[in-house]
Amino acid sequence: MKTSHSRFYILLIFIVSIVIGIYLYPQLPDNVASHWNSAGMVDGYMPKFWGLFLMPIIIILCVFLFEYIPRIDPLKANVQEFKDQYNEFIVFIILFLFYIHVLTLVWNLGTRFNLGQFMIPALSIFFYYIGTFLPYAKRNWFIGIRTPWTLSSDRVWDSTHKLGSKLFKVIGILGLVGLLTPKYAIYFIIFPALIAVVWTFVFSYFEYKKESKALLN
């Protein structure tokens, strides 16, 4: 995705968020539900203003974070090598956040549903998408599976991201399978995600050790 296209989609989501906030402001109570526990019960509230307009603020922060911080990355030239996929990644993240925002607004308008059951498919798609993105990422200090060993070697970076890609896709699929048991669906994502984090971390260490040993021989 070209930078101009990604900026257009981000601007569109930002404008839609603002318009929704202005339109719904008179219809919502002074305090809106903003957080749900694992049982699907509300356990957190925030003032209406923030409930409606925090999302546009987050979009602006995301734009700054994802577009400008990589410019000071010592390996910023590598980011340019997967710029199209990176732009697509930014849009995907913002769409994911916007989806969560819409769910909370619908709930606060009086439509009661199990938020978790709507979050699981989104999280599953999110993890699967990350799995498709990881193989494109080149070594940098900002995004990707960054361990001391992946950041020290292009080969270790690439092999670790190849493994991470497979693991994240599996997490996405397991998340959808978890919908068959809604009460435990979130655990089909949480536990595999924790395993994936530990696995890729340890894998990158041993890959680096293997490379170091080969260089010595």
C-alpha positions as CSV (number, residue, x, y, z in Angstrom):
1,M,0.0,0.0,0.0
2,K,1.4,3.4,-1.0
3,T,1.9,6.0,1.7
4,S,-0.6,8.4,0.0
5,H,-3.2,5.6,0.1
6,S,-2.5,4.7,3.8
7,R,-2.8,8.4,4.8
8,F,-6.1,8.7,3.0
9,Y,-7.6,5.7,4.8
10,I,-6.2,7.0,8.2
11,L,-7.7,10.4,7.6
12,L,-11.0,8.8,6.6
13,I,-11.1,6.8,9.8
14,F,-10.2,9.9,11.8
15,I,-13.0,12.0,10.3
16,V,-15.5,9.2,10.7
17,S,-14.5,8.9,14.4
18,I,-15.0,12.6,14.9
19,V,-18.4,12.7,13.2
20,I,-19.6,9.7,15.2
21,G,-18.5,11.4,18.4
22,I,-20.3,14.6,17.6
23,Y,-23.5,12.8,16.5
24,L,-23.6,10.5,19.6
25,Y,-22.6,13.0,22.2
26,P,-26.2,14.1,23.2
27,Q,-27.4,10.4,23.2
28,L,-24.9,9.0,25.7
29,P,-24.8,9.2,29.6
30,D,-22.2,11.4,31.3
31,N,-20.1,8.3,32.1
32,V,-19.8,5.4,29.6
33,A,-18.6,1.9,30.0
34,S,-15.0,1.6,28.9
35,H,-13.7,-1.7,30.2
36,W,-15.0,-5.3,30.6
37,N,-13.6,-8.1,32.6
38,S,-13.0,-11.7,31.3
39,A,-16.6,-12.6,32.3
40,G,-18.0,-9.8,30.1
41,M,-19.0,-7.6,33.0
42,V,-18.3,-3.9,33.0
43,D,-15.6,-2.9,35.5
44,G,-14.5,0.5,34.3
45,Y,-16.1,3.8,33.2
46,M,-14.8,7.0,31.8
47,P,-16.4,10.5,31.1
48,K,-18.5,10.7,27.9
49,F,-16.1,13.1,26.2
50,W,-13.2,10.7,26.5
51,G,-15.4,7.7,25.6
52,L,-16.2,9.4,22.3
53,F,-13.1,11.3,21.4
54,L,-10.2,9.2,22.8
55,M,-10.2,7.2,19.6
56,P,-9.4,10.2,17.3
57,I,-6.6,11.1,19.7
58,I,-5.2,7.6,19.6
59,I,-5.3,7.8,15.8
60,I,-3.2,10.9,15.9
61,L,-0.7,9.3,18.3
62,C,-0.5,6.2,16.1
63,V,0.3,8.3,13.1
64,F,3.1,10.0,15.0
65,L,4.4,6.7,16.4
66,F,4.3,4.7,13.2
67,E,5.3,7.3,10.7
68,Y,7.8,9.5,12.5
69,I,9.6,7.4,15.0
70,P,11.0,5.0,12.4
71,R,12.7,8.1,10.8
72,I,15.1,8.2,13.7
73,D,15.7,4.4,13.6
74,P,19.4,3.7,13.0
75,L,18.2,1.0,10.6
76,K,15.6,3.2,8.9
77,A,16.8,2.2,5.4
78,N,15.6,-1.3,6.2
79,V,12.1,0.0,7.0
80,Q,12.0,1.4,3.5
81,E,12.4,-2.0,2.0
82,F,9.0,-3.1,3.3
83,K,7.4,0.3,3.3
84,D,4.2,-0.9,1.4
85,Q,3.6,-3.7,3.9
86,Y,4.4,-1.3,6.7
87,N,1.8,1.2,5.5
88,E,-0.8,-1.5,5.3
89,F,0.1,-2.6,8.8
90,I,-0.5,1.0,10.2
91,V,-4.0,1.0,8.5
92,F,-4.8,-2.4,9.9
93,I,-3.9,-1.4,13.5
94,I,-6.1,1.7,13.3
95,L,-9.0,-0.3,11.8
96,F,-8.6,-2.8,14.7
97,L,-8.8,0.0,17.3
98,F,-11.7,1.6,15.5
99,Y,-13.6,-1.7,15.5
100,I,-13.1,-1.9,19.3
101,H,-14.3,1.7,19.6
102,V,-17.5,1.0,17.6
103,L,-18.2,-2.1,19.8
104,T,-18.0,0.0,23.0
105,L,-20.3,2.7,21.5
106,V,-22.9,0.2,20.4
107,W,-22.9,-1.3,23.9
108,N,-23.2,2.1,25.5
109,L,-26.2,3.0,23.3
110,G,-28.1,0.2,25.0
111,T,-27.4,-2.9,22.8
112,R,-26.3,-5.6,25.2
113,F,-24.1,-8.4,24.0
114,N,-21.0,-10.4,25.1
115,L,-18.2,-8.1,24.0
116,G,-15.7,-11.0,24.2
117,Q,-17.5,-13.0,21.6
118,F,-17.1,-10.1,19.2
119,M,-13.5,-9.4,20.2
120,I,-12.3,-13.0,19.7
121,P,-12.8,-13.0,15.9
122,A,-11.1,-9.6,15.6
123,L,-8.1,-10.7,17.7
124,S,-7.9,-13.9,15.6
125,I,-7.8,-11.9,12.4
126,F,-5.3,-9.6,14.1
127,F,-2.9,-12.3,15.0
128,Y,-3.2,-14.0,11.6
129,Y,-2.5,-10.8,9.8
130,I,0.6,-10.2,11.9
131,G,1.7,-13.6,10.8
132,T,1.4,-12.6,7.2
133,F,3.2,-9.3,7.9
134,L,6.3,-10.6,9.8
135,P,8.1,-12.2,6.9
136,Y,8.3,-8.9,5.1
137,A,9.8,-7.0,8.1
138,K,13.5,-6.3,7.8
139,R,15.8,-5.7,10.8
140,N,14.9,-2.5,12.6
141,W,14.6,-1.2,16.2
142,F,10.9,-0.3,16.1
143,I,8.7,-3.1,14.8
144,G,9.0,-6.9,14.6
145,I,10.4,-9.6,16.9
146,R,13.1,-7.5,18.6
147,T,15.5,-9.5,20.8
148,P,19.2,-8.8,21.4
149,W,19.9,-11.6,18.9
150,T,17.6,-10.7,16.1
151,L,18.8,-7.1,16.2
152,S,22.4,-8.4,15.9
153,S,22.0,-10.5,12.8
154,D,20.0,-10.3,9.6
155,R,20.0,-14.1,9.4
156,V,18.7,-14.6,12.9
157,W,16.1,-11.8,12.3
158,D,14.8,-13.5,9.2
159,S,14.7,-17.0,10.6
160,T,13.0,-15.9,13.8
161,H,10.4,-13.9,11.8
162,K,9.8,-16.9,9.6
163,L,9.0,-19.0,12.7
164,G,7.0,-16.1,14.2
165,S,4.9,-15.9,11.1
166,K,3.9,-19.5,11.4
167,L,3.1,-19.3,15.1
168,F,1.0,-16.1,14.8
169,K,-1.0,-17.7,12.0
170,V,-1.6,-20.7,14.2
171,I,-2.8,-18.4,17.0
172,G,-5.3,-16.8,14.7
173,I,-6.7,-20.1,13.7
174,L,-6.8,-21.4,17.3
175,G,-8.7,-18.2,18.2
176,L,-11.4,-19.0,15.7
177,V,-11.6,-22.6,16.9
178,G,-12.0,-21.3,20.4
179,L,-15.3,-19.7,19.4
180,L,-16.8,-23.3,19.7
181,T,-16.3,-22.9,23.4
182,P,-17.2,-19.2,24.0
183,K,-16.5,-19.3,27.8
184,Y,-12.9,-20.3,27.2
185,A,-12.3,-18.8,23.8
186,I,-9.9,-16.1,25.1
187,Y,-7.6,-18.7,26.5
188,F,-7.2,-20.2,23.0
189,I,-5.4,-16.9,22.2
190,I,-3.7,-15.9,25.4
191,F,-1.8,-19.1,26.1
192,P,-0.7,-19.7,22.6
193,A,0.5,-16.1,22.4
194,L,2.5,-16.5,25.5
195,I,4.1,-19.7,24.2
196,A,4.9,-17.9,20.9
197,V,6.6,-15.0,22.7
198,V,8.8,-17.4,24.7
199,W,9.4,-19.7,21.8
200,T,10.6,-17.0,19.4
201,F,12.8,-15.4,22.2
202,V,14.5,-18.7,22.9
203,F,14.7,-19.6,19.3
204,S,16.5,-16.4,18.4
205,Y,19.1,-17.0,21.1
206,F,19.9,-20.5,19.8
207,E,20.0,-19.3,16.2
208,Y,22.5,-16.6,17.2
209,K,24.6,-19.1,19.1
210,K,24.5,-21.4,16.0
211,E,25.6,-18.5,13.8
212,S,28.4,-17.5,16.2
213,K,29.7,-21.0,16.4
214,A,29.7,-21.3,12.6
215,L,31.7,-18.1,12.3
216,L,34.3,-19.4,14.7
217,N,34.8,-22.7,12.8
